[in-house]
């Protein structure tokens, strides 16, 4: 597909055309020319969109699709189409299906289902067999099959020795360990953030200590073993501080935060709406502000939608019984632009590609064309008609968002919202 993108504002700090309005000529997936008023002398397809902005393709480091096993929640095919229309050229897929992706054949299956899609899928292999936390999974074999990292989705490794051995083992092949942080004994039967709101509503609370203690333990292990660790979806001010100090000591640690933890607080729980039951839980305004600060000062490396489709049978029920999770791909960009500057949003949606061994091409002549197309000024209220996923469990319904994705150009394919 040969294209000329007209009058596009480039948002890419690695490009010499950053913040400039230019045309981009793409031939056979390669950027052939960037400049003003490029002539269409070869009958290329013209792409012109209102207030078009183009950045390097966005990457989401934590996405679940359901398949295999939970296709009623989401399929890989529709999930990747949703990702493309939401602006994501690459997504890291959690091993949260049934069976759990814990061996080479499972990684081959996921990659095979994603063939010919516009958006690239990068499977995360389970760290332990069946994500049960007992025995280390076939990490090296999964790495050879295409797994980009290893972690048990939303499950902490209780056994410190297993975490230690995993961190030592993956260094033989430059592997990345994802260490979800939540001490289940301290969490107990908690379902929401422990604080004034949980007390007022009579819901069992999850102390912030459950996250912070686990992070501290894992960082002690990392300091002992060396290697690389990614701590996903942190949610407290002290977690930010602990990781900030670990980075200052030179530990090879990165972390992410979810869009919903940057935007929402536990105050939304007043109606007992299970759309807001997520893990980690929505915290207080104090914690939310600390997370924003952590993003701005660089302590928090990336932002994830933590897109997790849940079927209505597991969401429309009593709060204590509902499953955790919200979808977030469709609303991620528009939500983030309400709380962060545009350049920060783009940076946090692209900067962790290298960590997950994903190509990260700048918008420069001669490079592979892998773009996200968007309008940062498009203001709208997020409703169910904006949801592209099979499941509708969005925590962002009814919110006023700022900025919207048009789609992506990737793998020589252009996928745009109609």
Secondary structure, 3 states (H helix, E strand, C coil): CCEEEEEEEEECCCCCCCCCEEEEEEECCEEEEEECCCCCCCCCEEECCCCCEEEECEEEEEEECCCCCCCCCCCHHHHHHHHHHCCEEEEEECCCCCCCCCCHHHHHHHHHHCCCCCCEEEEEECCEHHHCCCCECCHHHHHHHCCCEECCCCCCCCCHHHHHHHHHHHHHHCCEEECCCCCHHHHCCCCEECCHHHHHHCCCEECCHHHHHHHHHHHHHHHHHCCEEEECCCCCHHHHHHHHHHHHCCCCEEEEEEHHHHHCCHHHHHHCCHHHCCCCCCCCHHHHHHHHHHHHCCCCCEEECCEECCCHHHCCCCCCCCCCCEECCCCHHHHHCCCCCHHHHHHHCCCCCHHHCCCCCCCCCCCECCEEEEEEEEEEECCHHHCCCCCCCECCCCCEEEEEEEEEEECCEEEECC
